[in-house]
């Protein structure tokens, strides 16, 4: 009789130990996926901010003109100031478009950090609730 009770007690302790380990595992997975989702959300917010208000272009027209004059070929005909201004404006517009494209690319990557771990988080959260 005492042997059977001892075996039952041992089985119950092992089951409780496995339940504790399973709960720890579930909480670790929930924590890791939640951190991924939070990181992706912060990245998405920053990408949206870069998309709405891209960083400004820092080189002035005078700097552009000075660099052009220093690096131009001696035998090439000199460009007029209006041609240089048009080239400078085109370069600034191109840089702004590149910044927007980078922001969109970063936003897509950040959504990946949200979308991929979210189903895993929901699955493990439901598994944890079923046990309670």
OpenMM code with the backbone's topology and positions (N, CA, C; nanometers):
from openmm import Vec3, app, unit

residues = "UNK UNK UNK UNK UNK UNK UNK UNK UNK UNK UNK UNK UNK UNK UNK UNK UNK UNK UNK UNK UNK UNK UNK UNK UNK UNK UNK UNK UNK UNK UNK UNK UNK UNK UNK UNK UNK UNK UNK UNK UNK UNK UNK UNK UNK UNK UNK UNK UNK UNK UNK UNK UNK UNK UNK UNK UNK UNK UNK UNK UNK UNK UNK UNK UNK UNK UNK UNK UNK UNK UNK UNK UNK UNK UNK UNK UNK UNK UNK UNK UNK UNK UNK UNK UNK UNK UNK UNK UNK UNK UNK UNK UNK UNK UNK UNK UNK UNK UNK UNK UNK UNK UNK UNK UNK UNK UNK UNK UNK UNK UNK UNK UNK UNK UNK UNK UNK UNK UNK UNK UNK UNK UNK UNK UNK UNK UNK UNK UNK UNK UNK UNK".split()
positions = [
    Vec3(0.0820, -0.1192, 0.0000),
    Vec3(0.0000, 0.0000, 0.0000),
    Vec3(0.0860, 0.1251, 0.0000),
    Vec3(0.1891, 0.1269, 0.0873),
    Vec3(0.2770, 0.2440, 0.0946),
    Vec3(0.3604, 0.2584, -0.0328),
    Vec3(0.3932, 0.1474, -0.0945),
    Vec3(0.4717, 0.1511, -0.2184),
    Vec3(0.3895, 0.2128, -0.3301),
    Vec3(0.2646, 0.1774, -0.3404),
    Vec3(0.1769, 0.2342, -0.4432),
    Vec3(0.1582, 0.3836, -0.4200),
    Vec3(0.1396, 0.4250, -0.2953),
    Vec3(0.1257, 0.5675, -0.2634),
    Vec3(0.2545, 0.6413, -0.2964),
    Vec3(0.3688, 0.5795, -0.2704),
    Vec3(0.4988, 0.6414, -0.3012),
    Vec3(0.5185, 0.6580, -0.4505),
    Vec3(0.4772, 0.5596, -0.5268),
    Vec3(0.4887, 0.5676, -0.6724),
    Vec3(0.3979, 0.6771, -0.7264),
    Vec3(0.2753, 0.6869, -0.6754),
    Vec3(0.1833, 0.7922, -0.7181),
    Vec3(0.2407, 0.9292, -0.6859),
    Vec3(0.2987, 0.9425, -0.5654),
    Vec3(0.3546, 1.0706, -0.5235),
    Vec3(0.4721, 1.1086, -0.6146),
    Vec3(0.5543, 1.0096, -0.6492),
    Vec3(0.6682, 1.0349, -0.7379),
    Vec3(0.6189, 1.0758, -0.8760),
    Vec3(0.5181, 1.0081, -0.9283),
    Vec3(0.4632, 1.0430, -1.0597),
    Vec3(0.4038, 1.1839, -1.0589),
    Vec3(0.3356, 1.2212, -0.9519),
    Vec3(0.2771, 1.3546, -0.9428),
    Vec3(0.3863, 1.4607, -0.9374),
    Vec3(0.4946, 1.4345, -0.8638),
    Vec3(0.6057, 1.5302, -0.8559),
    Vec3(0.6737, 1.5463, -0.9918),
    Vec3(0.6932, 1.4367, -1.0630),
    Vec3(0.7532, 1.4442, -1.1959),
    Vec3(0.6638, 1.5224, -1.2908),
    Vec3(0.5331, 1.4992, -1.2811),
    Vec3(0.4387, 1.5708, -1.3673),
    Vec3(0.4398, 1.7202, -1.3355),
    Vec3(0.4429, 1.7541, -1.2067),
    Vec3(0.4483, 1.8946, -1.1686),
    Vec3(0.5792, 1.9576, -1.2153),
    Vec3(0.6891, 1.8845, -1.2051),
    Vec3(0.8188, 1.9346, -1.2518),
    Vec3(0.8177, 1.9610, -1.4019),
    Vec3(0.7574, 1.8689, -1.4769),
    Vec3(0.7475, 1.8881, -1.6222),
    Vec3(0.6580, 2.0072, -1.6554),
    Vec3(0.5502, 2.0230, -1.5777),
    Vec3(0.4617, 2.1379, -1.5989),
    Vec3(0.5351, 2.2692, -1.5729),
    Vec3(0.6177, 2.2708, -1.4695),
    Vec3(0.6950, 2.3917, -1.4380),
    Vec3(0.7925, 2.4214, -1.5525),
    Vec3(0.8620, 2.3187, -1.6005),
    Vec3(0.9551, 2.3379, -1.7120),
    Vec3(0.8821, 2.3850, -1.8379),
    Vec3(0.7667, 2.3269, -1.8631),
    Vec3(0.6883, 2.3661, -1.9801),
    Vec3(0.6439, 2.5125, -1.9675),
    Vec3(0.6016, 2.5523, -1.8479),
    Vec3(0.5607, 2.6914, -1.8265),
    Vec3(0.6785, 2.7870, -1.8445),
    Vec3(0.7950, 2.7490, -1.7922),
    Vec3(0.9140, 2.8328, -1.8102),
    Vec3(0.9459, 2.8481, -1.9582),
    Vec3(0.9381, 2.7374, -2.0320),
    Vec3(0.9625, 2.7409, -2.1757),
    Vec3(0.8629, 2.8333, -2.2456),
    Vec3(0.7363, 2.8207, -2.2119),
    Vec3(0.6338, 2.9054, -2.2735),
    Vec3(0.6592, 3.0531, -2.2430),
    Vec3(0.6926, 3.0837, -2.1186),
    Vec3(0.7192, 3.2229, -2.0826),
    Vec3(0.8431, 3.2773, -2.1530),
    Vec3(0.9455, 3.1946, -2.1703),
    Vec3(1.0651, 3.2385, -2.2423),
    Vec3(1.0346, 3.2675, -2.3889),
    Vec3(0.9556, 3.1799, -2.4510),
    Vec3(0.9168, 3.2030, -2.5905),
    Vec3(0.8312, 3.3289, -2.6007),
    Vec3(0.7384, 3.3461, -2.5078),
    Vec3(0.6552, 3.4667, -2.5086),
    Vec3(0.7408, 3.5918, -2.4917),
    Vec3(0.8375, 3.5872, -2.4007),
    Vec3(0.9239, 3.7029, -2.3785),
    Vec3(1.0062, 3.7349, -2.5031),
    Vec3(1.0665, 3.6328, -2.5628),
    Vec3(1.1512, 3.6547, -2.6808),
    Vec3(1.0697, 3.7110, -2.7973),
    Vec3(0.9523, 3.6537, -2.8227),
    Vec3(0.8717, 3.7029, -2.9342),
    Vec3(0.8165, 3.8425, -2.9049),
    Vec3(0.7842, 3.8686, -2.7804),
    Vec3(0.7374, 4.0031, -2.7459),
    Vec3(0.8476, 4.1066, -2.7674),
    Vec3(0.9705, 4.0727, -2.7311),
    Vec3(1.0823, 4.1651, -2.7542),
    Vec3(1.1033, 4.1886, -2.9035),
    Vec3(1.0876, 4.0847, -2.9841),
    Vec3(1.1004, 4.1002, -3.1287),
    Vec3(0.9915, 4.1927, -3.1828),
    Vec3(0.8692, 4.1741, -3.1355),
    Vec3(0.7579, 4.2573, -3.1814),
    Vec3(0.7788, 4.4022, -3.1392),
    Vec3(0.8244, 4.4239, -3.0167),
    Vec3(0.8497, 4.5603, -2.9701),
    Vec3(0.9616, 4.6239, -3.0519),
    Vec3(1.0686, 4.5503, -3.0770),
    Vec3(1.1782, 4.6028, -3.1594),
    Vec3(1.1331, 4.6364, -3.2999),
    Vec3(1.0506, 4.5503, -3.3582),
    Vec3(0.9975, 4.5770, -3.4911),
    Vec3(0.9063, 4.6988, -3.4922),
    Vec3(0.8292, 4.7160, -3.3855),
    Vec3(0.7397, 4.8322, -3.3768),
    Vec3(0.8194, 4.9617, -3.3665),
    Vec3(0.9252, 4.9602, -3.2873),
    Vec3(1.0104, 5.0797, -3.2759),
    Vec3(1.0754, 5.1092, -3.4106),
    Vec3(1.1259, 5.0066, -3.4765),
    Vec3(1.1863, 5.0251, -3.6088),
    Vec3(1.0869, 5.0772, -3.7105),
    Vec3(0.9641, 5.0254, -3.7056),
    Vec3(0.8608, 5.0727, -3.7987),
    Vec3(0.8283, 5.2188, -3.7723),
    Vec3(0.8181, 5.2563, -3.6454),
    Vec3(0.7895, 5.3957, -3.6125),
    Vec3(0.9013, 5.4869, -3.6631),
    Vec3(1.0250, 5.4451, -3.6435),
    Vec3(1.1378, 5.5266, -3.6897),
    Vec3(1.1403, 5.5358, -3.8422),
    Vec3(1.1060, 5.4284, -3.9106),
    Vec3(1.1025, 5.4301, -4.0566),
    Vec3(0.9917, 5.5213, -4.1080),
    Vec3(0.8774, 5.5177, -4.0413),
    Vec3(0.7683, 5.6077, -4.0805),
    Vec3(0.8098, 5.7524, -4.0588),
    Vec3(0.8793, 5.7787, -3.9490),
    Vec3(0.9276, 5.9149, -3.9234),
    Vec3(1.0264, 5.9579, -4.0322),
    Vec3(1.1159, 5.8678, -4.0745),
    Vec3(1.2095, 5.9000, -4.1825),
    Vec3(1.1376, 5.9208, -4.3151),
    Vec3(1.0297, 5.8488, -4.3353),
    Vec3(0.9534, 5.8624, -4.4590),
    Vec3(0.8769, 5.9938, -4.4622),
    Vec3(0.8185, 6.0304, -4.3493),
    Vec3(0.7409, 6.1549, -4.3414),
    Vec3(0.8330, 6.2761, -4.3447),
    Vec3(0.9424, 6.2682, -4.2709),
    Vec3(1.0354, 6.3807, -4.2619),
    Vec3(1.1770, 6.3300, -4.2848),
    Vec3(1.2158, 6.3132, -4.4115),
    Vec3(1.3498, 6.2604, -4.4385),
    Vec3(1.4570, 6.3593, -4.3955),
    Vec3(1.5747, 6.3069, -4.3681),
    Vec3(1.6850, 6.3944, -4.3273),
    Vec3(1.7219, 6.4858, -4.4437),
    Vec3(1.7628, 6.6050, -4.4093),
    Vec3(1.7934, 6.7043, -4.5117),
    Vec3(1.9291, 6.6766, -4.5742),
    Vec3(1.9471, 6.7310, -4.6924),
    Vec3(2.0740, 6.7159, -4.7620),
    Vec3(2.1666, 6.8267, -4.7148),
    Vec3(2.2887, 6.7905, -4.6760),
    Vec3(2.3758, 6.8848, -4.6057),
    Vec3(2.4671, 6.9674, -4.6949),
    Vec3(2.4952, 6.9242, -4.8145),
    Vec3(2.5879, 6.9986, -4.8984),
    Vec3(2.5169, 7.1188, -4.9610),
    Vec3(2.5746, 7.2362, -4.9435),
    Vec3(2.5149, 7.3567, -5.0013),
    Vec3(2.5565, 7.3695, -5.1480),
    Vec3(2.4882, 7.4594, -5.2176),
    Vec3(2.5207, 7.4821, -5.3583),
    Vec3(2.6620, 7.5367, -5.3725),
    Vec3(2.7042, 7.6210, -5.2808),
    Vec3(2.8386, 7.6788, -5.2877),
    Vec3(2.9451, 7.5705, -5.2732),
    Vec3(2.9220, 7.4759, -5.1828),
    Vec3(3.0157, 7.3645, -5.1678),
    Vec3(3.0184, 7.2799, -5.2941),
    Vec3(2.8998, 7.2539, -5.3486),
    Vec3(2.8899, 7.1753, -5.4716),
    Vec3(2.9657, 7.2446, -5.5842),
    Vec3(2.9487, 7.3750, -5.5955),
    Vec3(3.0149, 7.4526, -5.6996),
    Vec3(3.1676, 7.4502, -5.6789),
    Vec3(3.2125, 7.4644, -5.5558),
    Vec3(3.3559, 7.4636, -5.5264),
    Vec3(3.4161, 7.3267, -5.5607),
    Vec3(3.3491, 7.2198, -5.5213),
    Vec3(3.3990, 7.0844, -5.5498),
    Vec3(3.4005, 7.0593, -5.6999),
    Vec3(3.2974, 7.1072, -5.7691),
    Vec3(3.2927, 7.0905, -5.9145),
    Vec3(3.4123, 7.1607, -5.9781),
    Vec3(3.4389, 7.2832, -5.9373),
    Vec3(3.5492, 7.3592, -5.9957),
    Vec3(3.6848, 7.2957, -5.9642),
    Vec3(3.6975, 7.2324, -5.8476),
    Vec3(3.8239, 7.1689, -5.8106),
    Vec3(3.8461, 7.0374, -5.8843),
    Vec3(3.7400, 6.9666, -5.9165),
    Vec3(3.7540, 6.8327, -5.9754),
    Vec3(3.7270, 6.8281, -6.1247),
    Vec3(3.6865, 6.9374, -6.1852),
    Vec3(3.6547, 6.9318, -6.3286),
    Vec3(3.7810, 6.9162, -6.4112),
    Vec3(3.7600, 6.8626, -6.5286),
    Vec3(3.8704, 6.8433, -6.6219),
    Vec3(3.9096, 6.9797, -6.6791),
    Vec3(4.0383, 7.0049, -6.6878),
    Vec3(4.0878, 7.1354, -6.7350),
    Vec3(4.0489, 7.1615, -6.8805),
    Vec3(4.0396, 7.0553, -6.9593),
    Vec3(4.0098, 7.0718, -7.1023),
    Vec3(3.8596, 7.0772, -7.1294),
    Vec3(3.7774, 7.0381, -7.0321),
    Vec3(3.6320, 7.0363, -7.0532),
    Vec3(3.5768, 7.1789, -7.0438),
    Vec3(3.4736, 7.2076, -7.1215),
    Vec3(3.4152, 7.3424, -7.1132),
    Vec3(3.3466, 7.3619, -6.9769),
    Vec3(3.3592, 7.4812, -6.9233),
    Vec3(3.3012, 7.5122, -6.7916),
    Vec3(3.1500, 7.5238, -6.8043),
    Vec3(3.0797, 7.4762, -6.7006),
    Vec3(2.9340, 7.4868, -6.6978),
    Vec3(2.8953, 7.6223, -6.6414),
    Vec3(2.7832, 7.6725, -6.6899),
    Vec3(2.7343, 7.7993, -6.6363),
    Vec3(2.6730, 7.7741, -6.4983),
    Vec3(2.6470, 7.8824, -6.4278),
    Vec3(2.5902, 7.8699, -6.2927),
    Vec3(2.4500, 7.8104, -6.2981),
    Vec3(2.3730, 7.8402, -6.4017),
    Vec3(2.2382, 7.7815, -6.4127),
    Vec3(2.2462, 7.6313, -6.4383),
    Vec3(2.3440, 7.5873, -6.5185),
    Vec3(2.3616, 7.4441, -6.5415),
    Vec3(2.4062, 7.3743, -6.4120),
    Vec3(2.4970, 7.4399, -6.3404),
    Vec3(2.5408, 7.3836, -6.2132),
    Vec3(2.4262, 7.3769, -6.1140),
    Vec3(2.3426, 7.4804, -6.1119),
    Vec3(2.2270, 7.4823, -6.0202),
    Vec3(2.1303, 7.3698, -6.0554),
    Vec3(2.1071, 7.3480, -6.1852),
    Vec3(2.0175, 7.2395, -6.2282),
    Vec3(2.0753, 7.1041, -6.1875),
    Vec3(2.2072, 7.0854, -6.2063),
    Vec3(2.2719, 6.9605, -6.1646),
    Vec3(2.2613, 6.9415, -6.0132),
    Vec3(2.2843, 7.0500, -5.9389),
    Vec3(2.2764, 7.0438, -5.7925),
    Vec3(2.1344, 7.0080, -5.7474),
    Vec3(2.0340, 7.0731, -5.8064),
    Vec3(1.8945, 7.0439, -5.7697),
    Vec3(1.8582, 6.8992, -5.8021),
    Vec3(1.9061, 6.8498, -5.9163),
    Vec3(1.8795, 6.7103, -5.9534),
    Vec3(1.9462, 6.6152, -5.8544),
    Vec3(2.0690, 6.6495, -5.8112),
    Vec3(2.1391, 6.5652, -5.7161),
    Vec3(2.0675, 6.5646, -5.5805),
    Vec3(2.0212, 6.6813, -5.5358),
    Vec3(1.9487, 6.6897, -5.4080),
    Vec3(1.8199, 6.6088, -5.4151),
    Vec3(1.7472, 6.6217, -5.5265),
    Vec3(1.6229, 6.5447, -5.5430),
    Vec3(1.6509, 6.3954, -5.5451),
    Vec3(1.7590, 6.3565, -5.6106),
    Vec3(1.7969, 6.2151, -5.6155),
    Vec3(1.8299, 6.1634, -5.4753),
    Vec3(1.9023, 6.2412, -5.3969),
    Vec3(1.9367, 6.2026, -5.2596),
    Vec3(1.8119, 6.1900, -5.1726),
    Vec3(1.7174, 6.2804, -5.1895),
    Vec3(1.5930, 6.2723, -5.1123),
    Vec3(1.5136, 6.1474, -5.1491),
    Vec3(1.5112, 6.1143, -5.2769),
    Vec3(1.4428, 5.9920, -5.3203),
    Vec3(1.5116, 5.8677, -5.2636),
    Vec3(1.6449, 5.8694, -5.2593),
    Vec3(1.7178, 5.7564, -5.2012),
    Vec3(1.6855, 5.7417, -5.0533),
    Vec3(1.6746, 5.8537, -4.9810),
    Vec3(1.6400, 5.8495, -4.8383),
    Vec3(1.5001, 5.7925, -4.8186),
    Vec3(1.4061, 5.8325, -4.9022),
    Vec3(1.2701, 5.7786, -4.8921),
    Vec3(1.2685, 5.6300, -4.9229),
    Vec3(1.3458, 5.5891, -5.0231),
    Vec3(1.3508, 5.4470, -5.0581),
    Vec3(1.4114, 5.3652, -4.9450),
    Vec3(1.5149, 5.4183, -4.8797),
    Vec3(1.5737, 5.3506, -4.7641),
    Vec3(1.4721, 5.3373, -4.6508),
    Vec3(1.3931, 5.4434, -4.6293),
    Vec3(1.2925, 5.4409, -4.5230),
    Vec3(1.1860, 5.3351, -4.5528),
    Vec3(1.1442, 5.3251, -4.6782),
    Vec3(1.0445, 5.2231, -4.7159),
    Vec3(1.1024, 5.0838, -4.6970),
    Vec3(1.2274, 5.0648, -4.7384),
    Vec3(1.2934, 4.9355, -4.7215),
    Vec3(1.3035, 4.8991, -4.5738),
    Vec3(1.3414, 4.9937, -4.4921),
    Vec3(1.3519, 4.9705, -4.3474),
    Vec3(1.2152, 4.9413, -4.2862),
    Vec3(1.1118, 5.0086, -4.3351),
    Vec3(0.9758, 4.9855, -4.2854),
    Vec3(0.9302, 4.8429, -4.3159),
    Vec3(0.9585, 4.7959, -4.4346),
    Vec3(0.9216, 4.6586, -4.4717),
    Vec3(0.9941, 4.5578, -4.3829),
    Vec3(1.1227, 4.5822, -4.3580),
    Vec3(1.1988, 4.4924, -4.2701),
    Vec3(1.1442, 4.4953, -4.1279),
    Vec3(1.1055, 4.6129, -4.0805),
    Vec3(1.0503, 4.6238, -3.9452),
    Vec3(0.9170, 4.5514, -3.9340),
    Vec3(0.8349, 4.5589, -4.0388),
    Vec3(0.7089, 4.4850, -4.0357),
    Vec3(0.7347, 4.3349, -4.0305),
    Vec3(0.8444, 4.2901, -4.0900),
    Vec3(0.8819, 4.1493, -4.0796),
    Vec3(0.9084, 4.1097, -3.9353),
    Vec3(0.9703, 4.2014, -3.8579),
    Vec3(0.9973, 4.1742, -3.7171),
    Vec3(0.8706, 4.1775, -3.6332),
    Vec3(0.7635, 4.2265, -3.6894),
    Vec3(0.6348, 4.2257, -3.6189),
    Vec3(0.5518, 4.1061, -3.6630),
    Vec3(0.5417, 4.0863, -3.7932),
    Vec3(0.4508, 3.9860, -3.8501),
    Vec3(0.4987, 3.8433, -3.8238),
    Vec3(0.6285, 3.8183, -3.8336),
    Vec3(0.6782, 3.6806, -3.8185),
    Vec3(0.6624, 3.6282, -3.6756),
    Vec3(0.7043, 3.7018, -3.5706),
    Vec3(0.6886, 3.6457, -3.4353),
    Vec3(0.5472, 3.6551, -3.3787),
    Vec3(0.4605, 3.7365, -3.4374),
    Vec3(0.3264, 3.7553, -3.3812),
    Vec3(0.2453, 3.6257, -3.3738),
    Vec3(0.2373, 3.5436, -3.4797),
    Vec3(0.1618, 3.4181, -3.4669),
    Vec3(0.2205, 3.3230, -3.3625),
    Vec3(0.3521, 3.3226, -3.3506),
    Vec3(0.4162, 3.2373, -3.2496),
    Vec3(0.3769, 3.2849, -3.1103),
    Vec3(0.3791, 3.4168, -3.0902),
    Vec3(0.3399, 3.4739, -2.9619),
    Vec3(0.1951, 3.4366, -2.9291),
    Vec3(0.1065, 3.4528, -3.0246),
    Vec3(-0.0360, 3.4228, -3.0022),
    Vec3(-0.0549, 3.2739, -2.9721),
    Vec3(0.0143, 3.1869, -3.0462),
    Vec3(0.0025, 3.0430, -3.0243),
    Vec3(0.0439, 3.0047, -2.8821),
    Vec3(0.1608, 3.0531, -2.8386),
    Vec3(0.2091, 3.0171, -2.7059),
    Vec3(0.1264, 3.0819, -2.5957),
    Vec3(0.0721, 3.1972, -2.6224),
    Vec3(-0.0150, 3.2610, -2.5235),
    Vec3(-0.1420, 3.1782, -2.5051),
    Vec3(-0.1960, 3.1274, -2.6134),
    Vec3(-0.3168, 3.0429, -2.6029),
    Vec3(-0.2837, 2.9101, -2.5319),
    Vec3(-0.1667, 2.8551, -2.5618),
    Vec3(-0.1272, 2.7318, -2.4930),
    Vec3(-0.1171, 2.7533, -2.3427),
    Vec3(-0.0660, 2.8664, -2.3028),
    Vec3(-0.0518, 2.8978, -2.1610),
    Vec3(-0.1877, 2.9186, -2.0956),
    Vec3(-0.2790, 2.9825, -2.1675),
    Vec3(-0.4135, 3.0062, -2.1121),
    Vec3(-0.4941, 2.8770, -2.0973),
    Vec3(-0.4717, 2.7809, -2.1872),
    Vec3(-0.5425, 2.6533, -2.1791),
    Vec3(-0.5090, 2.5791, -2.0508),
    Vec3(-0.3873, 2.5961, -2.0044),
    Vec3(-0.3435, 2.5242, -1.8847),
    Vec3(-0.3949, 2.5872, -1.7574),
    Vec3(-0.4280, 2.7150, -1.7619),
    Vec3(-0.4732, 2.7827, -1.6396),
    Vec3(-0.6155, 2.7574, -1.6089),
] * unit.nanometer
topology = app.Topology()
chain = topology.addChain("A")
for resn in residues:
    res = topology.addResidue(resn, chain)
    for name in ("N", "CA", "C"):
        topology.addAtom(name, app.Element.getBySymbol(name[0]), res)
